[in-house]
């Protein structure tokens, strides 16, 4: 079997590894392959942001040849201070020297350049107890200053969150990338190539695979592949990832294959297994050809029988069973979703109908090889959800493949990563979670689903609680009504700390047009359920959807303001609508009353489309005001200001009722008696039962049942009748110890003791309501 090296090129997150190589490694190791991996995003940053790395940067600047800005000249004069502080700052961000926080915050320890000009009020942002967070934010600004200097001078393509992204964004033609790759490597490129040379010498791979999740990873991947082709011609280079899956589906550019031998689309497990079989077939065929050549040598080098047999076998291998050459005798019938360059120099896409690897069989991500203790916890912006993205080590895992809804008109619903929906059993998911925790020592999980299915999350939560597996997790959902307050509480008990979901344009007309499948009232109630369960809620917001008017934009902002004012959304971010080639809007612009204006498809990338929106507002005007208002709302500032306050041009008054969200939250909920098919779930422990005699009417003695529940923070008592008490004790004891038996509310009703009164009256009793408040759920 071939030896593989899987690489994540710069730059992805610095706080945690991008999961693609870990996923494919886990799958291939399970099939017996020898697989190694490296995250060059992290390794390049650590090489660059070190004393030795900065010395090389400053030496090159002092050697001349750069037209430096005033900010860059100032940083060059502070060279010695940057070289002295970079090592301690990196260790601090790696959580290896947190005692440095007071010096960073109060000691003028770090040199400051332009990123510090507009630093936020840290006491307001972090409070008096957030010293480490303040220091982390300041150290992040310090790194961003250095990144700005590098981008201005020795590494024009460099960026901490994007690396040469402009070269790959909407790159319908390959020329800009090709020209950049033909230029001599700059200092940052040189450091990256040094990392590659070291890793190739260590691993000695037969195949090097690149994941390119974002446009900003493409340049570095091709630069690395170029080096391989220059120094190790026998190594096969393969690429896959989110960027090719969306941007390169119509690839016709032969020059791309000067760097990459094979490009696979969509999930890589199946195509890679078949590619390995194809490569082995090519190798076997080459060896057979060599044998044929040897057999055709003068007969004194072989017996005549040997020569005849070798010729016969070689001919048989290249023919079908009927003696005629097979249509795919080059082995291409083995390939699945793979681009290659043929012998004529033309690009071909080969996709024989092999079955996909089912989601339950993709295996457990394998994080070995990765430098898990060296990732950086950074705080770039003061947004609570964005902090989860950049601060802390999160293991990445997928609950289900694809999206169970797959209708949103702005989404790539026609592509495999959205359109093919498959689930895995909760038992298997928790098996994977336990394996990952054992390997990494980290209990934080980011479920990277497009939209995690609520019922699968319910089953996952029950399994986590059943096995007493303690993790913290967050992920993306749809704000759909299945997420009841009780389900939110169950998810919180299993470790859910945050969720993000698409509110998009907060307009019922536009939500229906984009086939979101939710209403504003529904979103309000779902976000309230999560918030009351102690789960952070982040809303993805969109402006500029086709036919969206200025009035609808302002009304949408008013809804967002009300959500923040009600305290049921704690974080959000406005995105400008982008029309993509694989979405329903992109495939049928006329249906949404917009006009596609380009770019024309070229031989390279094609995904982001330009369009005119003749019925819509001038969407570009609204961007700055929407962003400014949201930044203030998530800090609880200026929630009562008129919406015109955020814009420097005249906007219409909102037509949304000022109590729209409050009215939605005030709507009555469905009573328990109307939910007989819901499953009972008890978050608490088995209670203790005590029967206590009490005085009854007319001196007749009676007995009361007291159930004492011992919980983490407080104990409480439930008082009921002597008839109901033992029944309720047995029910709660069973619920707390037997997670495998599902008890529906109607089944509990069937066992309710006769003579204890009506079931409906019991459901309205103080005893039942107290239990519901304390953790008796209907899910």
C-alpha positions, 0 to 999 in steps of 0.5 A: 500500500502507498504511504500518504502525507495529508497536508492542510496548507495555510491558512485556516484556524489557528486555535484548532486543526481543520478536520479534513485530514483527520477525517480521511486519515481515520478512514484510511488507517481503518483500511490499513493504509500508512497515513501521516498528516500535518497542519501547515497553517499552524506550523507556518505561523509558528515558524514565522512568529518566532524570534528566528522568524522575525529576525529573518523578516526584519533583516530582509526589511533592513536590506532595503527594496521596500517602500515602507509605510509610516506604520511599518517604519515604526515597527522596524524601529521597534525590531528588538522589542518584537524579537524579545516578546514574540516567544513569550506572546506565542507561549501565552496564546498557547496557554503555556504561560498564562501568568504573563496576562498582567504584564500584557494588560498593565505593563506595556509589555507588547509593542503596539502598532496600528491595530491598537489605534481603535482598541475597544474599552477592555473593561467594558468588553471583558469586565474586571475579572477577564484579565486573561481574556483582555491579554489574549485580545491584546496579544492577538492585536499584536500578532495582527500588527506583525501580519500586516507588516508581513503582508505589506512587505515580505509576504504579499499573499499572507494573512492570519485568516486569509492567505492569497484569497484574492487570487482564488476568489471568482478566478474563472481563469488560471492566469493570476495564480499561474503568474504568481506561482512562476514568480520566485518564492518570497520569504514566507513562501520560502519558510513554507517550502522549508517545512515541506522539505523537512516533512518529505524527508521525514515521511518519504510519501508516495502520495501527498494529498492537499485539502483546500477548504477555502479560496485562501488555501489554494495558492499555498497548496499549489506552491507546495505541489510545485515544489514536489514536482520540482524535487520529487517527481515520483510523488503523486499529488492529489487535491480535494476539499470545500473549494474544489467541491464548489468552485472547480466542478467545471475545471478545464484548465490543463496548467492546473495539472502541472501541480496536481495530478488528480483532483477529487470532488465531494467526500474523499473516502470513496474517490481516494480508495478508487484512485489508489486502486487505479494507481495500483492498476497503472503500476501493475500495467507498467510492470507487465509492460516491462515484462513484455519488453523483457520477454521480447528480448533475444530468446537466448535470454529466456526459454522459448516457453517462458517468452511465449507464456509472458507474451500470452499473459500480457495480451490477455491482461489487456483484452476482455474475456472475448479477446477484444480490448476493453473500453476502459483497459487503462483502469479508468473504470476504477475512478470516481469523481476525479479530474485528471489530464490525459495523454493528449494534454486535455482535462477529463472528469471520470466518474463511474457509478461506484457507491458512496461510503455510507456516513456510519462507515467513514470512521473516527477522525484521527488527530495523531501527528498534529501538534495539538498542544501548540495551537493558539487561542486568539480573540480577534473580535469581541463577539461571543460566538466568533470567540468560539471559532478562534479560542480553544481547541475544538474537536470537529465531528459530524452528526449527519452528512448533508442537510435534512432540510436542503431547500433554502434557495440561497444554499448549494442544495444541488451539491453532495455535501448538502443534498445527500443526507445520511445519519449515524446511530447515536451509539456510534457517534458517542463511540467516536466521541469517546475515542477522540477524547481518549486520543486528544485529551480534549472534551470540547466538540464542534459539530460541523453539520450544515444543520444538525437534525433535532431528533439526532441531537436528541438521541445523541444527548440521551446517549451522552447522559446515559454513558455519563460522557461529559463534553462541551459542544456547539453547532449549527441548527435550523430554528425549527419548532422541533427544538422545544424548550424541553429539548433545549434543556436536554441538549444543555444537560448533555453539554451544549453551550451554544448554537448558531442558526440562520435567521437570514432576512428577518422578514416572513415574506423573504423567509418564505421566498428563500424557503427557509421553512421558519417564521419570525414568531417560531424563531423567537420562541425557539431562541427563547427556549435555548436562552432559558436553557443557558445556551448561547444563541448566534443568528446568521443574518442576511441582507441583499436577498433578491427583491429585498427593499429598503423597507424590508431591510429596515424592518429586518433590523427592527426585528433583530433589535427586538430579539436582542432587546428581549435577550433571546439572541446574544450574538449575530453577524450580517452577511451580504447575499451571494448568488452561487452557481449551485443554488436554486437562485443561481440556477434560476435567477429569473424565478427570483426576479434577478438578472445574472450578469457574469462572470462568464464560465471560464476554464478554471473556477466558477461559483460566485455570480454577479447579478442585478436586482432591479426590484431591490434596494441599493444593498451596498449602502446598508452594510456599514449601518447594519454592522455598526448597529449589530456590534452595539446591540450584542453589547447591549448598547443603544437598543432604544435608538431610532434605526435611522441613527445607524445610517448616514442616509435617509431610511424609511421608518420601520413598519414592524410592530414594536411588540412583534417579538414580545407578542410571539413569546406571549403565545400560550404553549401546548399543555402537557396533556396535549402531548401524550406521545412525548417521551418522559426524561428525568434530568435528576437523580432517583428521589428518596420517598418518605410517607408522613402521617398528618392530621386530616379533616375531622380528626381523621389521620391521613398520610402524605408522600414526600419525595426528596430530590438531591441535586447538584446545586440544591435539594427540593421536596415534592409533596403529594398523596400517599397513593401518588407518591410511591407511583411517582417515586417508581417512575422517577427512579426508573427514568433516572436509571433505565435510559434504554426504556422509553416511557411515553407520557400516555404510558405513564398515564396508563399506569397512574394509580386508580382512585388518585383523581384525574390524570389531567388534574395531576398534570396541573398539580403543584407537584407535577409543575415543580418536577417539570421546572426542575428537570422532568422533560417531555422530548 
